């Protein structure tokens, strides 16, 4: 049953509800006995046989009433036990305070996280465990409780040992027996606060990391590309006027190295730019026309390697894309040219699905191992292709762009050798 400490400070030695029930039972019992004696005496004087019948009826009704009343007391007591156990075993701390801020009840959880016994805690003022709640602040809380009925704040509680923990406090104003009390539930949120601080610190570090990344991207875009471009241009001019073959080879090496530096810087800059974008504007463009334009830029490379492209432009391949999508086909076709054997062909086709277009680019090169099919879309994963120029960022850029379109990109084996890259793009913005 409810412990006396709930109300002992107010001179109530027993729980109010139970005291009422016992008093009511005594009153009903005494009243019934008095009425019975008065009526029984009167009937004996007037009509003796009727008195016997009345006595039996009264005795029966009294027994029934007493039985029902006992059941009612047991029922109320059981409900009280449920309520009391729920409060006592709650995971959060539960306090009852009077309007002076004095603690008149605390459950086990409150005692445990504060390190006090119940006897030590009862009778203390709330300012003992929450120094921030001075009298003026307590009065402000009471006014707010009367106005709103509910108060939710974050504060700090100090335990008996002096350690401080963050808590979330939810309080209500309750009237009982004509007096007002504050029922407060305190939840320890120290772990949440530590997590919030860690998240905030991580966000600040991430912000700084992004700032440094942007700075590095700017360095790539300007401070490295400009000098490398000057070296490339100078070596190209020197190669035209130099007659010595040995020197020409050295100059050609300088030209090729500077070209690779420029390509690497441009690819890294493009990847950083695409990776930082969350949304892009979409418009309606013809995929077939985009692929035809991309192929024109590779005509010289295709001739130099003796490769043939099998592609028949298709009309009406309108898709919801951004012009950036051309970079996807540039990177895939560029890889197909790099890794295809001389004299082979590259086959490109566009097939229509219900809500999307599926572009396939088939080559007859070395192919890709199954465990590498996902890795190639990760930055700097070029799978150690010896003698092949590139930064390993091309397919990573392609995947970023396709993801921004809400599309899909993947690779499968060409049954007769090589790879088939697939790009699926929506007709209307959603696949």
N, C-alpha and C positions, 0 to 999 in steps of 0.2 A: 504494500500500500504506500501511498504518498508519504514521504518522510515529514516529520514535524517541522524541519528547518524551513520549509516553504513559508510558513506563516507564524513561526514561533516568535519572530521579532514584533509581531503585532498582538501578542497576548492570546493567540488562538492555539490552544494546546492540541487540538485535533483538527483534521481537515474539515472545512466548512460544510461540504456536501453531506458527509457522513453524520456530522452532528445534527444537522437538520432532520435527516431521516430518523435518527434515534428519538429525537424530541417529538417528531410527528407520531411515531409509533406509540410512545408513552401517552401522548395526548389522546389518540384514538382509543387506546385500551382503557384509559380511565373514563373517558366520556361514555364509551359503550357500557362499561360496568355500572356507572351511575344511572344511565337511562334504563338499563335492564332491571336494576333494583327498584327504581321508581315505578315502572310499569308493572313489574311482577307483584309488588305490594298492592297496587291499585286493583289489579285483576283478582287477587286473592280476596279482597274485601267485597268486590262486586260479584264475581262469578268464578268460583274456584276451579271447575273443569277447564275453562278457557285458559287459566293461568298455566296449567301443565303443558297444554299445546304450545302456548306462546314461549314457554321456557325452552322447549325442545327446538323450536324454530330459531330462537335467538342464539342458543348454543351452537346450532349447526351453522348459522350465518357467521357467527363470530369466528368459528373454526376456519370456515372458508376464507373469510376476510384476512385472518392472521396468516393463513397459508399463502395467499396471494401476495400479501405484503412482504412476507419473508422472501418469496421468489423475486419480487421487485428489488428488494435490498441486495440480493445476490447478483441480480442482473446489473444493477448500477455499479456494484463493487467490481464486477468483472470488467465492465467497460472502463472503469477507472484504472484498473490494473493494466489493461491494454495501453491506455493513453500514457500512463506513467512509465511503463517499460519502453514505449516508443521514444519518449523524451530522454530517459536515462541512457538508452543504448544508441542514441543518435551519433552519427560520425562527427557532426559539428558540435561546437560548444554552445550550450543553451544557458542563458542567464535571465534571472528575473531581478529587476531593480525597482526600488520605490522612487518616487519623484525627486528624492534628495540625492539620488545616484548611489544609494547603498545596495549592495548585493544581498538579496534575501534567498536566492536559490542559484545553484550551479550544478549542471549534470556532470557525469563522470568524464566526458571528453573535455569539458572546460577545465576541470581540475587537472587532468593529465597533461594537456599541452601547456598549462601555466605552472605546473609543478607544485601546486598547493594541495593540501588535503581539503575536504569539504568544510571541515570545522574551521580551518584557517581562512578560507575564502569567504564564508558567510559572515556578513557584518562589515566587510571592507567596502570602501567607496571605490567606484569605478576608476577614479583618477589614480588609484594605486596600481592598476594594471594598464591604464591608458593615460599617461601624464598629460596628453594633449587636451583631455576633456576636463577643463576647469569649470567653475560654476557658471560663468557667463556662457560658455559654449554649450554646457548641458541644458541651460534654459533655452538657448536657441534651438537645440534639438527637440526639446519638448514642445516648443511653439510649432515647429515644423511638423511634428508628429500629430498634433491636434488639428493642424490644417490639412495635411495630406493623408494621414493615417498610416503611412509607411515611410521608412527612412532607410536608404541604402548608401553606405559610405565605405571607403577604404581607409584604414587607420593602422596603427601599430600597437601590439600588446607586449608588455614586458613581463617575463616570467619571474618566478621566485628567485631563480639563479641570476637574473639580470639580463639574460639573453632577450633579444627583441625579434619578433616575427611579424610579418605582414598579414593582416586579416581583412576580410570583407565582412562588414557588419550589416545585418538586416534587422531592423527593429520595428515593433508595433506597439501602440499604446492600448492597454487593456484595462477596462473598468471591472472591478470585482468588489462586491460588498460595499459599494459606495466609495471605494478608493481607486486611484489610478496607479497602474504599474506599467513598467516597460519590459516587454519580453523581447530579448535580443538573441539572435543566432549569429555566432562568429565562426567563419570558415578560414582556416589557415591557407593563405595564398602565397606563401613564401616561394614554393617551387615555381608557381606561375610567374611571379615577379622576377625570379632568377632567369626563367626562360625568356621573358620579355626583354630583360636587359641583354641577354646573350643575343637575341634576335636583333635588337637595336644596334649592338656592337658589330654584329655581322653585317647588317645593312650599311653601316658607316664604312666598314672595311671594303664592302662590295662597291660602294659608291666611289671610294678612293681608287679601287682597282679599275673601275670603268673609266675614271678620269685619266689614270695612267695609260690605259689601253687607247683612249682617244688621243692622248699625247703621242703615244708610240705610232699610231696610225698616221697622225699628221707628219711625224718625222719620216715615216716611210713614203708618204705621198709627196713631200716637198724636199726635205733635207737629203734624202738618199736618191730619189729618182732623178732630180735635177743634175747632180754631179755625174750619176751613171749615164744619163742621156748625153751629157757633154763628152764623156769618155767614148761612148758608142759612136757619136758623130765624128769625133776626131779620128778614131781608128778606121772608120769607113773612108774618110778622106785620105789618110795615110796609105791605105791599101791601094788606092787608085794611082798614087804617084810613086810608090815604092817599087823598085825594079828587082831587088834582091829577094829570091824565093824564100830563103830562110827567115828574113825579116817579115816577109808577107805572112808566113805561117804564125809567127809570134803575134803580129797585128791582128790576124784572124781570130786567134785565141782570145785576145783582149776584147775584140768585137763580140764574140760569142758569150764570154763571161759577163760583159756589161749588159747584153741582151737578157741573159738569165736573171741578173739582179733586178732589172726593170720589170720583167715578167713576174718575178716573185713578189716584189713590192706592190705591184698593181693587183695581183691576186689576193695578197694578204689584206690590202686596203679594201678591196671589193668584198672579201669575206666578212671583215669587221663591220662594214657598212650594212650588209644584208643581215648579219646576225643581230644587229641592234634594232632592226625594224620589227615592229609587232604587227602592223597592218599596212597594206598597200592598196592603192586605188586600182580598181579593175575597170576594164572597158571591153568592148567586143571587137576581137581581131580574128583574122583568118589564119589559122595555124599553118595551113598549106603554104600560104604566101610567106609567112615568117621563115619556115624551113627552106624555101627556095632562095630567099635572100641570104640566109646563113651559108648555104652551099656555094653561092657565088664567091664568098670570101675565101673558100678553101680550094678553088679551082687550080691554082698553081701547085699547092701541096699535093693534091690528088694526082696531077700530071707527073710531078717529080717522083712520086712513089709508084707510079703505074697502077693506080687504083681506079676502079670504075664504080660510080654510084648508080644504083638502080632505084629510081624514084619517079613516080608518076604523080604530079600535083593533082589534088582533088578539090573540086569547087565546093563552096558552102560549108567549109569546116570552121564555122564561127564558134569561138569559145570566149568565156569571160576570163580575160587574162590582163596582165600588165606587160608593157614592152620588155620588162626585165626577163620575160620567159625566153627570149631569144638566147640569153646567156646559157640556159639549160642545154639547148640543142648545140650551141657552140662547143661546150665542154664535152658533151657525149660524142659528137662527131669528131672533135679533135682527138679524143682518146682512141676512137675507132681507127683513125688514120695512123696514129702513133704505133698501135699494137697490131695492126693488120700486116700480114705478109705481102710482099710486093706481088703485084699481078692479080691480087684477089679483088673482091667487090664488097661494097657496103650497101645493104638493102634497107630502104626506109619506106614505111607504110603507115597510113592512118586509117584506123577502123572506127566505126561508129557504134556506140553503146546507147542505152536508153537516155541517160542523163550526162554522158561524157564522151570525150574523144580519147582514143588510145593510140599513142604514137609508139612505134617499135623501130629500133635502129639495130640492125644485125650486122656483126662483123665476123670475119673468119681468121681471128688472131689466135692468141695462146689460150684464151679462156680464163676463167676465174674459179678458184677452188671454193667449195661450198662454205667453208668456215670463214672465208674472206668476203662473202657477198654483202655482209652488213658493214664490215670495216671500211670498205672503199668509199663509203659516204661520210666517213669521219675525217676531220681535217688532218692533213699530213700523213694519211695512210695511202702510200703509193705501192705498197707490197713489194718493194725492192726490185722493180723492173730495171735490170742493168742496161745502161746505155740509152735509156729513155729520158728525155729532157722534160722537166716540169716540177711544180712545187708540191703536188699532191693535194691541192686545194680545189681543183676543178669540180670534182663530183660533190665535195662538201658544199660548195657554193650552189651547185645545181639542186641539191636536196633542200637547202635553206629556202631557195626561191620557190620550189614546188610546194614545200610546206606552207609558205605564206599564201599560196593559192588554194590551200585546202586540198591539194591533189596528192598523187602517189607516184613514187619512182622506185623501181627495183630492177634487178638483173637476173636473168636465167641463162642456162647453158644453151648454146647453139648445138643441136644434136650432131652436126657434122663438123664441129670444131669452132671455137670462138664463143662469143657472148651475144645476148640479145638484151638491150636496155629498153625498158618500158616506161613511158610517162603518161599518166592518166590525168586529164584536166577536164574540169566541169564546163558544160555548155552555158550554164547560167549562174555560176558562183557556188554551187553546192553539188557534191557528188552523191 
